[in-house]
Amino acid sequence: MTGTRIDAEDLALALKGLGDAAFVWRLADDRLSWSENAEEALDAPGLARLDTGAALRAHLNDEDCRNRDSWLSEPQLRGSLVSEYRWRDCPEGAPPRWTEERLSFVEDSKGPRLIGVLRDASARRARETRLSYLAFFDQTTGHLNRPRLREHLAQVIARTLATHGSAAYLIVGLDNMAGVNDAYGYDVADAVIVQLGARLEKLLRAGDSLGRVAGAKFGVALPDRSRAEVEELVAQMQAAARDPVVRTQAGQVAITISVGAALLPDHGRATHDAMAAAEEALFRARAQGPNSFMIYESRGGGAELRRRNITMAGQIVTALQEDRITLAYQPVVRSDDPSRQAFHECLIRMRDPSGRISSAADFMPVAEQLGLVRMLDRRVLELAFATLRDIPKLRLSINVSPQSALDRDWMRALRELSEGRRDLTERLIVEITEATAIHDGGHTAEFINNLRDLGCAMAVDDFGAGYTSFRHFKRLKIDIVKIDGVFVKGVDKNPDNQTLVRTLVEIARNFEIMTVAEMVGEAEAPILRELGVDCLQGYYFGRPELHPSWLRDLDRSRSAEGA
């Protein structure tokens, strides 16, 4: 059975439905005849005016037409050819217009001809290019993706082993990325990640490789690096992340990074070992707090670290049992009159049996890691109330860990120790970190409301170092914010930090919140006063003291009464 032939109208409809254009190219006189839908199908006005093969060829990219030209130059054309080419007349800056062309040679009573079918291939080409790009690069940052970075790291390790050299692999993690997402949204978080990647890249040299290995983590492969060079580079990275603050569509965002490092080949002779070592080092660094750095310790070193932690935990528990946990008091002064003390911050200290004093940095990280921090917070609370009872009109601030801030037992202890005396609670300031303030909004609001009901004031420490959205402050009713020392030190010489401090002060003032600048020195004090900061804290105005003058006076008074 022989089917009927398709007529010209149906053929035109078929071409239109497929989005194809067709032409007949008469080789004898080089004339082109186009299907009626040619210009519409290819979105190419004027295409039908290209009435010769030479005219069409003049509009095609030379580089893409080599096979086409070679095939057309053969004395005896046979079969067919499929090729793709770009058009020359694309507007400047526009993506290239790709066309797929199928040519078939026909010779019959009408003479030798080429039957051509054209199809717009731009979208497919764009998809293929995109897929090819994503096979190598992260779509958000433009840096290497994890598989490609792993390949680069493998090359670094192989070269290091062959040359008996040294190298390193870093994991760089943005601190408190969840806080950025919660406070600003994912679009701003992505913008922060992109800008961090750009800052890290500027610090690298030829041969280094930077890739995004997770949501808020970058991996960095560093050939030919000594330990000292790695430590110097990490310090530069942390400084570059902090300063200047990141500018986004939602405003300025202050960031810090923590870094874990694996030294090669000592910490890994294969990529998975090196990556795992760096990840473990980053985990341990973050246990120390934000803006931290740690180099991986081998299993033997890790066991030794665990033994030291267990020993320190024992020392903490014994010090609690033997009343060797004590307080040092650091004054916070009025900026308009530094001789006036606004309040004193209570800083925890531990005395060993020989009388040597350890600062919080020596034992608090272990206490937090091993779950002892609540016991220490409770002891600080007891000591603070004892001092408030002894010295009327003295005002104190205490720091509370995130664990205690969400612990109902700590609040119960506060009520019991205060004995319902507002003359005590109204002289107590409770400080939590900025990250704690927004980590669990509901519980934090309840915590602050309970404190305010008892008469206590509420302060947010490390203000500006995290990612607080200011809407939280209006809701949480903060009394005091302490501007992080990172933005205070050298503020007299740093215009960016001056802008940040001025902005923080103005916002705090709008919410009727007192501002305190931390780590203030002699050079910073005048500019901070000019910027409107209410209070200043730093060694220049007074170091933490176990026995300040007012406490010594009390001891002498008690001794006289006893005599």
VOGU-3710 file (C-alpha; in Angstrom, 3 decimals, decimal comma):
1> mtgtridaed> 0,000/0,000/0,000  1,376/3,359/-0,963  0,689/6,341/1,276  -0,306/9,703/-0,081  2,275/12,446/-0,305  2,245/15,343/2,132  1,275/18,568/0,460  3,103/21,866/0,789  0,628/23,317/3,332  0,918/20,312/5,628
11> lalalkglgd> 4,701/20,374/5,277  4,722/24,024/6,339  2,579/23,176/9,376  4,909/20,301/10,288  7,972/22,534/10,101  6,263/25,194/12,177  5,203/22,671/14,803  8,740/21,346/15,099  10,247/24,813/15,181  12,364/24,036/12,139
21> aafvwrladd> 13,119/26,104/9,067  13,928/24,602/5,682  15,670/25,756/2,530  16,598/24,431/-0,906  20,051/25,360/-2,164  20,507/25,063/-5,922  24,182/24,437/-6,491  24,147/25,389/-10,173  23,401/29,060/-9,483  23,942/29,202/-5,666
31> rlswsenaee> 20,323/30,251/-5,101  18,478/29,670/-1,806  14,723/29,226/-1,387  13,303/29,341/2,169  10,252/27,851/3,832  7,629/30,412/4,770  8,220/30,012/8,511  12,026/30,379/8,372  12,326/33,809/9,981  9,748/32,999/12,669
41> aldapglarl> 11,241/29,608/13,511  14,750/30,962/13,994  13,645/34,373/15,297  15,835/35,852/12,572  14,229/38,777/10,725  15,760/39,165/7,292  16,813/35,532/7,024  14,713/35,007/3,902  16,630/37,831/2,203  19,765/35,675/2,262
51> dtgaalrahl> 19,095/34,365/-1,231  22,423/32,679/-1,984  24,610/30,130/-0,260  27,428/32,683/-0,184  25,164/35,220/1,575  24,241/32,665/4,228  27,859/31,662/4,732  28,885/35,278/5,263  26,694/35,379/8,392  28,207/32,256/9,966
61> ndedcrnrds> 31,133/31,997/12,388  34,234/30,835/10,511  35,536/28,677/13,352  32,320/26,640/13,456  32,145/26,052/9,687  35,371/24,168/9,015  33,733/20,756/8,551  30,867/22,342/6,629  33,245/24,153/4,273  35,347/21,021/3,793
71> wlsepqlrgs> 32,325/18,891/2,942  30,901/21,457/0,521  34,246/21,729/-1,270  34,290/18,065/-2,221  33,877/17,571/-6,015  31,252/14,858/-5,529  28,897/15,580/-2,660  27,420/12,470/-1,110  25,101/11,709/1,755  24,399/14,319/4,414
81> lvseyrwrdc> 26,086/16,491/7,019  24,989/17,673/10,458  26,780/20,694/11,875  26,270/23,483/14,387  27,402/27,060/14,071  27,019/30,474/15,620  25,708/33,521/13,839  28,032/36,473/13,487  25,470/39,216/13,924  24,646/38,677/17,620
91> pegapprwte> 24,348/41,908/19,644  27,386/42,725/21,752  27,124/41,128/25,184  24,281/38,814/24,145  24,704/35,034/24,409  25,691/33,337/21,137  22,921/32,134/18,786  23,590/28,528/17,861  21,872/26,796/14,938  21,879/23,122/14,066
101> erlsfvedsk> 21,967/22,518/10,298  21,216/19,268/8,492  22,251/19,217/4,814  21,369/16,435/2,419  22,597/16,224/-1,194  20,001/15,497/-3,864  20,453/15,241/-7,635  17,565/14,610/-9,997  15,875/16,174/-12,995  15,915/19,534/-11,211
111> gprligvlrd> 19,673/19,414/-10,934  22,055/19,094/-7,965  20,625/20,594/-4,787  21,127/20,648/-1,054  18,079/20,299/1,149  18,687/22,069/4,435  16,817/21,999/7,744  17,742/24,529/10,447  16,861/24,358/14,137  17,637/26,852/16,908
121> asarraretr> 20,166/25,084/19,168  20,875/28,005/21,541  18,852/26,669/24,477  20,341/23,197/24,217  23,854/24,584/23,886  23,254/26,797/26,940  22,091/23,781/28,953  25,086/21,736/27,894  27,447/24,585/28,718  25,786/24,998/32,095
131> lsylaffdqt> 26,018/21,292/32,851  29,646/21,278/31,792  30,309/24,254/34,068  28,534/22,653/37,022  30,630/19,544/36,557  33,597/21,634/37,653  32,353/24,693/39,537  29,954/25,635/42,319  26,998/27,498/40,845  26,740/30,059/43,691
141> tghlnrprlr> 30,360/31,087/44,231  32,009/30,172/40,933  34,796/28,339/42,751  35,628/24,664/42,306  33,020/22,185/43,482  33,891/19,415/45,914  34,731/16,671/43,323  37,034/18,974/41,346  38,697/20,276/44,510  39,299/16,689/45,530
151> ehlaqviart> 41,067/16,124/42,200  43,251/19,193/42,755  44,040/18,004/46,274  45,022/14,588/44,945  47,487/16,285/42,596  48,922/18,332/45,460  49,388/15,221/47,605  50,988/13,272/44,738  53,416/16,108/44,030  54,246/16,484/47,718
161> lathgsaayl> 55,012/12,789/48,070  57,140/12,799/44,902  59,191/15,825/45,956  59,277/15,055/49,693  57,868/18,528/50,242  55,144/19,914/52,476  51,628/21,142/51,718  48,345/21,754/53,497  44,607/21,439/53,160  42,274/23,862/54,962
171> ivgldnmagv> 38,589/23,806/55,765  37,287/27,353/56,268  33,866/27,569/57,914  31,662/30,614/58,452  30,754/30,869/62,133  27,054/30,695/63,081  25,712/30,378/59,555  22,345/29,379/60,970  22,206/32,790/62,608  22,759/34,510/59,269
181> ndaygydvad> 19,946/32,515/57,683  17,565/33,193/60,557  18,358/36,888/60,846  18,655/37,878/57,194  17,376/35,060/55,002  19,058/32,669/52,594  19,639/35,210/49,818  21,747/37,372/52,115  23,501/34,277/53,466  24,453/33,303/49,912
191> avivqlgarl> 25,752/36,831/49,303  27,902/36,546/52,435  29,297/33,208/51,251  30,094/34,638/47,816  31,931/37,622/49,298  33,871/35,417/51,709  34,990/33,243/48,797  36,168/36,325/46,910  38,158/37,527/49,943  39,802/34,141/50,423
201> ekllragdsl> 40,724/33,918/46,743  42,590/37,233/46,886  44,946/35,791/49,519  45,915/32,734/47,485  48,822/32,391/45,095  49,216/30,639/41,764  48,820/26,894/42,177  46,503/27,127/45,192  42,971/25,751/44,761  39,799/27,063/46,382
211> grvagakfgv> 36,488/25,212/46,343  33,160/25,181/48,100  32,809/21,862/49,900  29,558/22,473/51,809  26,971/25,171/52,402  29,145/27,557/54,422  32,515/25,815/54,086  35,394/26,292/51,672  38,263/23,906/51,092  41,707/25,212/50,184
221> alpdrsraev> 44,512/23,052/48,757  47,902/24,669/49,344  50,959/23,159/47,642  54,451/23,949/48,931  53,451/25,396/52,296  55,245/25,072/55,630  53,401/25,067/58,958  54,476/28,653/59,629  53,203/29,761/56,229  49,873/28,049/56,868
231> eelvaqmqaa> 49,507/29,777/60,237  50,300/33,153/58,661  47,813/32,602/55,831  45,042/31,596/58,233  45,625/34,746/60,276  45,291/36,778/57,070  42,095/34,909/56,161  40,501/35,566/59,536  41,447/39,245/59,370  40,078/39,531/55,823
241> ardpvvrtqa> 36,802/37,900/56,870  36,296/40,299/59,796  37,368/43,548/58,206  35,636/45,198/56,498  32,128/44,054/57,356  30,256/42,403/54,492  27,849/44,717/52,698  24,624/43,116/51,481  21,229/44,271/50,271  19,972/43,895/53,861
251> gqvaitisvg> 22,786/45,991/55,326  26,171/45,307/56,849  26,906/41,844/58,223  29,897/41,175/60,454  31,381/37,708/60,032  34,081/35,532/61,511  35,532/32,254/60,310  37,015/29,215/61,989  39,635/27,125/60,222  40,848/23,550/60,473
261> aallpdhgra> 44,114/22,520/58,816  45,716/19,240/57,794  49,454/19,354/57,104  50,474/17,113/54,217  51,570/14,429/53,861  51,775/13,923/57,669  48,000/14,143/58,166  46,928/12,427/54,967  48,484/10,594/52,047  45,092/10,260/50,356
271> thdamaaaee> 42,441/12,880/49,719  39,802/11,375/52,022  42,303/11,242/54,899  43,379/14,849/54,379  39,792/16,096/54,139  38,709/14,151/57,208  41,665/15,466/59,211  40,877/19,070/58,294  37,190/18,572/59,155  38,098/17,172/62,573
281> alfraraqgp> 40,454/20,090/63,172  37,664/22,525/62,268  35,290/20,753/64,659  37,797/21,095/67,492  38,505/24,715/66,597  34,813/25,590/66,800  34,620/24,010/70,235  36,879/26,841/71,373  34,484/29,481/70,064  34,172/31,597/66,914
291> nsfmiyesrg> 37,176/32,952/65,010  39,312/29,961/66,039  41,987/27,941/64,271  43,388/24,489/64,878  45,834/22,193/63,140  44,884/18,532/63,181  46,436/16,375/65,875  47,117/12,733/65,120  45,315/10,022/67,046  48,077/9,956/69,604
301> ggaelrrrni> 47,756/13,715/70,026  43,999/13,395/70,187  44,273/10,857/72,970  46,608/13,183/74,834  44,123/16,045/74,359  41,348/13,870/75,775  43,520/13,012/78,779  44,227/16,695/79,375  40,519/17,476/79,133  39,652/14,755/81,631
311> tmagqivtal> 42,343/16,061/83,984  41,052/19,611/83,646  37,483/18,441/84,283  38,658/16,829/87,508  40,396/20,036/88,534  37,214/22,052/87,865  35,041/19,736/89,947  37,570/19,736/92,802  37,859/23,540/92,679  34,068/23,801/92,946
321> qedritlayq> 34,032/21,433/95,919  36,879/23,292/97,675  35,563/26,832/96,997  38,491/27,699/94,743  36,282/29,250/92,060  36,378/33,022/92,510  35,642/36,278/90,716  37,743/39,059/89,283  36,023/42,425/88,840  36,660/44,741/85,883
331> pvvrsddpsr> 35,241/48,280/85,922  33,030/49,665/83,157  33,239/53,471/83,176  31,126/56,306/81,799  32,561/57,668/78,560  31,707/61,263/79,493  33,461/60,882/82,876  35,817/57,881/83,096  36,255/58,503/86,830  32,636/57,326/87,298
341> qafheclirm> 32,130/53,566/87,295  28,843/52,439/85,777  29,217/48,824/86,923  31,746/45,995/87,231  31,859/42,832/85,155  32,405/39,608/87,102  34,981/37,377/85,404  35,368/33,805/86,587  38,745/32,585/87,839  40,020/29,288/89,258
351> rdpsgrissa> 42,669/29,052/91,967  44,756/25,884/92,165  45,928/24,450/95,530  49,204/26,393/95,273  47,327/29,670/94,804  48,000/30,111/91,086  45,075/31,768/89,276  43,719/30,479/85,957  41,634/32,687/83,678  38,409/31,551/82,025
361> adfmpvaeql> 40,207/30,808/78,746  42,203/28,070/80,523  39,240/26,002/81,666  35,907/27,243/80,302  36,246/25,569/76,852  36,679/22,204/78,601  33,796/22,994/80,952  31,552/23,762/77,987  32,652/20,686/76,087  32,203/18,293/79,029
371> glvrmldrrv> 28,980/19,744/80,415  30,383/21,447/83,527  29,556/24,998/82,528  26,183/25,031/84,312  27,917/24,281/87,623  30,335/27,142/87,057  27,537/29,541/86,076  25,697/28,628/89,279  28,819/29,341/91,347  29,304/32,732/89,675
381> lelafatlrd> 25,704/33,582/90,495  26,236/32,685/94,158  29,436/34,753/94,406  27,854/37,748/92,671  24,895/37,823/95,059  27,235/37,533/98,034  29,119/40,616/96,815  25,891/42,532/96,112  24,737/41,836/99,660  28,015/42,995/101,124
391> ipklrlsinv> 28,377/46,232/99,153  25,241/48,354/98,736  24,927/50,444/95,556  27,517/48,277/93,748  26,286/47,101/90,350  27,615/43,891/88,801  27,288/42,028/85,519  27,690/38,284/85,101  28,074/36,167/81,971  25,686/33,280/81,407
401> spqsaldrdw> 26,403/30,451/78,968  23,817/29,361/76,371  23,302/26,163/78,346  22,361/28,038/81,529  20,281/30,624/79,683  17,988/27,817/78,562  18,150/25,992/81,907  15,164/26,510/84,237  17,293/25,384/87,199  19,552/28,417/86,768
411> mralrelseg> 16,536/30,750/86,855  15,231/28,919/89,929  18,610/29,434/91,619  18,473/33,149/90,806  15,084/33,469/92,497  16,272/31,574/95,574  19,498/33,565/95,943  17,791/36,918/95,524  15,295/36,096/98,300  12,806/38,403/96,592
421> rrdlterliv> 14,992/41,456/97,272  14,771/43,854/94,357  17,515/45,957/95,950  19,789/43,060/94,899  18,331/42,040/91,551  18,078/45,632/90,310  21,866/45,865/90,663  22,496/42,692/88,652  23,114/42,671/84,890  22,968/39,326/83,081
431> eiteataihd> 25,065/39,076/79,904  24,446/36,607/77,080  26,234/36,519/73,735  24,653/37,848/70,570  24,502/34,341/69,102  22,628/33,099/72,176  20,168/35,988/71,884  18,891/34,793/68,504  19,631/31,068/68,603  16,297/30,153/70,167
441> gghtaefinn> 14,103/33,216/70,030  11,195/31,826/72,040  13,239/30,522/74,965  15,472/33,592/74,965  12,464/35,902/75,156  11,093/33,890/78,085  14,497/34,005/79,805  14,761/37,785/79,406  11,165/38,381/80,524  11,794/36,349/83,688
451> lrdlgcamav> 14,911/38,393/84,427  13,096/41,672/83,916  10,227/40,536/86,162  12,795/39,971/88,903  14,326/43,417/88,316  17,555/42,340/86,543  18,937/44,155/83,502  19,822/42,314/80,298  22,989/42,787/78,235  24,101/41,316/74,923
461> ddfgagytsf> 27,843/40,642/74,694  29,991/40,486/71,518  27,517/42,771/69,748  28,385/43,155/66,044  30,444/39,951/65,859  27,425/37,807/64,978  24,375/38,159/62,808  21,638/39,692/64,925  18,688/41,174/63,096  17,731/44,340/64,939
471> rhfkrlkidi> 14,111/43,300/65,038  15,162/40,825/67,759  16,231/43,683/70,038  12,878/45,400/69,804  11,163/42,143/70,677  13,604/41,014/73,378  13,853/44,388/75,166  17,601/44,427/75,706  18,977/46,997/78,198  22,676/47,029/77,267
481> vkidgvfvkg> 24,734/46,018/74,235  28,491/45,503/74,470  30,175/46,275/71,151  32,667/43,559/70,284  36,302/44,489/70,767  37,125/43,392/67,216  35,466/46,585/66,018  36,783/48,734/68,863  40,526/48,102/68,748  42,094/50,575/66,343
491> vdknpdnqtl> 38,767/52,302/65,689  40,586/55,648/65,759  42,388/54,625/62,537  39,730/52,503/60,839  36,934/54,406/59,023  34,939/51,211/58,382  34,852/50,374/62,079  33,906/53,962/62,878  30,946/53,661/60,502  29,925/50,350/62,049
501> vrtlveiarn> 30,175/51,630/65,642  28,269/54,801/64,761  25,510/52,709/63,165  25,294/50,361/66,144  25,147/53,282/68,557  22,399/55,021/66,588  20,296/51,877/66,412  20,794/51,146/70,114  19,876/54,720/70,969  16,645/54,417/68,967
511> feimtvaemv> 15,739/51,425/71,132  16,869/53,243/74,311  19,657/50,709/74,827  22,896/51,582/76,644  26,113/50,882/74,659  29,401/49,616/76,089  32,606/49,365/74,044  34,936/46,512/74,994  38,765/46,343/74,792  39,089/50,139/74,786
521> geaeapilre> 42,563/51,662/74,953  43,770/55,214/75,384  43,745/55,912/71,626  40,237/54,590/71,051  38,502/56,341/73,975  38,141/59,861/72,448  36,678/58,670/69,140  34,278/56,294/70,927  33,116/59,154/73,116  32,628/61,246/69,974
531> lgvdclqgyy> 30,666/58,421/68,316  28,253/58,425/71,236  29,208/55,227/73,072  27,841/55,416/76,632  30,392/53,329/78,541  33,943/52,042/78,060  35,676/48,885/79,248  39,312/47,927/78,860  42,652/47,572/80,626  43,284/51,292/80,191
541> fgrpelhpsw> 40,433/51,981/82,635  41,065/49,034/84,901  42,220/45,430/84,752  40,191/42,596/86,282  41,067/42,436/89,977  40,423/39,738/92,530  40,589/42,293/95,337  39,663/45,783/94,089  39,929/48,682/96,525  36,262/48,607/97,518
551> lrdldrsrsa> 36,548/44,915/98,383  39,745/45,509/100,371  37,965/48,273/102,286  35,219/45,806/103,156  37,760/43,243/104,370  39,488/45,856/106,541  36,131/46,929/107,976  35,272/43,348/108,856  38,671/42,849/110,445  38,182/45,966/112,573
561> ega> 34,737/44,775/113,686  36,170/41,385/114,593  38,913/43,009/116,649
//
